[in-house]
Amino acid sequence: MRIAMIGTGYVGLVSGACFADFGHDVTCVDKDADKIAALHRGQIPIYEPGLDELVAANVRAGRLGFTTDLTVPVGEADAVFIAVGTPSRRGDGHADLSYVYAAAREIGAALKGFTVVVTKSTVPVGTGDEVERLIRETNPDADAAVASNPEFLREGAAIRDFKFPDRIVIGTSDERARKVLGEIYRPLSLNQGPLMYTARRTAELIKYAANAFLATKITFINEMADLAEKVGADVQDVARGIGMDNRIGSKFLHAGPGFGGSCFPKDTRAIVQTAHDHDVPLRIIEAVLAVNDNRKRAMSRKVSHALGGNIRGKTVAVLGLTFKPDTDDMRDAPSIPLITGLIDMGAVVRAFDPVGMTQAKTELPDITYCDDAYDCAQGADVLVIVTEWVQFRALDLARLKGAMKQPVIVDLRNVYRPEQMAEYGFNYHSVGRG
C-alpha cells in the first residue's frame, strides 16, 4: 500500500516509520523545511527510544521518504493520514483544528482516484464530518472516504504500542475504506491485533473517553495518597490492593505530582468543552482537571514544608524535568509549576534531566542546568525527584548525601523505600506513605 503521512510530529513520524516497517511505501510530509532537511540527514526531531534506528532502516530500504510537498504523495496514495497537531486553543480549551482543516483542503486539491483520508490526530467528535465537507468543497469530483483511526501510543513505548496494540479503532461506514485500512493493518494479524470497526463519530469519542478515564485513575490515586498521608496508610499498598481487582486493574494507579504531557491535559479539556457545547455536564472530568492543576501547584509547598516552611535563599536540586521518563516532552510537565512555585518562594533551583534539558530551557530559563544527578545535588538543601527516570532509581545514596548541604529528599514518585533512606540518614518525604 502507498501511504502519505501528513505531519512529522510524534504521531506522524512514529506511525509512518512503523507502517514502512510493515512493508508499505510511506512518504511523510511536513511544511517545516528545516525538519524535513534534518530527517533527510538522519536527525530525528523527537526523542523516542528506537525511533532513530527504525527510521534509518526503512529509509535505507526505500520504503520511507520525506518531503515538504504533498501533491505527488497524496495523488499516488491509497490512504492519506492526517497526523498534525491539535493543541488546546488559547482562551477556551477547545482543540485547535486549524492545522487539520488546512491539511484537509490541501489533500482535497491533490487527490486522484479513490483514496481513504484518515484522521489520526486526536480530534473532537464531528471533526471527520467537517474534513469530508472541506474535501468536497475543495474538489467536488474527489473520490474519497474519510475515516477516523485514533492513536493510542504511549511516549517512551510508542513503537511497541504500534506493533502490539491493545486495539485498532477504525471509524468508517464505507466498505472500500474498511478494505483499504484492513489491508494496511493486515501485517498485525500474526500478532492478533484486534481491529474494531465503529461509526466515525464513535471512534473519535473513544479516543477522548480513553484519555479522560486514565486521567481520572491518576487523579483518584493522587487523592487517595493525600488521605493516606493523613491517616498513616501506604498508598502503594492501597494501589496494589485495589489494582489486583480485575475490574479496576493496576495500571495508572501510581501516586505522584499530577499528570502532564501532550495528551491528558489537552484532551480532558477538549472533551469538557465539547460536552459544554452540547449541554452535557461532565462533572467528574471537570473535577479531575481542577484537582490535577491544584496538585501540581501544591508540590512546591510540599518541598517548602520539608525544609520547615521557608525556602527563601535555599538551594533546591530537581531531578527530572520531562512529564515522564523516556521522552523529551515538556508539555504540561509537573516540573514547570513546581519550579515556578519554588522560584516564587525565593529558592535557587538546580536541575538535571537525561534528555529533556534542551526543551526545558525554553520553559524554565531562570534555573541552573547540571551535568548529572550528583552535580545537581552539590550544595543542595533539598533534592526533589520529579521524574522517575531509570537513572534515578539506583543512585549512590552515600555519594548523594555527601554532595548535599542538608540530607533532605522529597521523592514525588516514591522511587525509594523510607526504611532504606532512613538507613542512610536522610530526612525523607514521599507521596502517600504516612
HELIX and SHEET records of a PDB file:
HELIX    1   1 TYR A   10  ASP A   21  1                                  12    
HELIX    2   2 ALA A   33  HIS A   40  1                                   8    
HELIX    3   3 LEU A   51  ARG A   60  1                                  10    
HELIX    4   4 THR A   71  GLU A   76  1                                   6    
HELIX    5   5 SER A   98  ALA A  110  1                                  13    
HELIX    6   6 THR A  127  THR A  138  1                                  12    
HELIX    7   7 ALA A  158  LYS A  163  1                                   6    
HELIX    8   8 GLU A  175  ILE A  184  1                                  10    
HELIX    9   9 ARG A  186  ASN A  191  5                                   6    
HELIX   10  10 ARG A  200  VAL A  231  1                                  32    
HELIX   11  11 VAL A  235  GLY A  243  1                                   9    
HELIX   12  12 PHE A  264  ASP A  277  1                                  14    
HELIX   13  13 ARG A  283  ALA A  306  1                                  24    
HELIX   14  14 SER A  335  ASP A  344  1                                  10    
HELIX   15  15 MET A  357  GLU A  363  1                                   7    
HELIX   16  16 ALA A  373  ALA A  377  1                                   5    
HELIX   17  17 VAL A  390  PHE A  392  5                                   3    
HELIX   18  18 LEU A  397  ALA A  403  1                                   7    
HELIX   19  19 PRO A  418  GLU A  423  1                                   6    
SHEET    1   A 6 LEU A  64  THR A  67  0                                        
SHEET    2   A 6 ASP A  25  VAL A  29  1                                        
SHEET    3   A 6 ARG A   2  ILE A   6  1                                        
SHEET    4   A 6 ALA A  79  ILE A  82  1                                        
SHEET    5   A 6 THR A 115  THR A 119  1                                        
SHEET    6   A 6 ALA A 144  SER A 148  1                                        
SHEET    1   B 2 ILE A 168  GLY A 171  0                                        
SHEET    2   B 2 LEU A 195  THR A 198  1                                        
SHEET    1   C 6 THR A 368  TYR A 369  0                                        
SHEET    2   C 6 VAL A 348  PHE A 352  1                                        
SHEET    3   C 6 THR A 315  LEU A 319  1                                        
SHEET    4   C 6 VAL A 382  ILE A 385  1                                        
SHEET    5   C 6 VAL A 408  ASP A 411  1                                        
SHEET    6   C 6 ASN A 427  HIS A 429  1                                        
END                                                                             
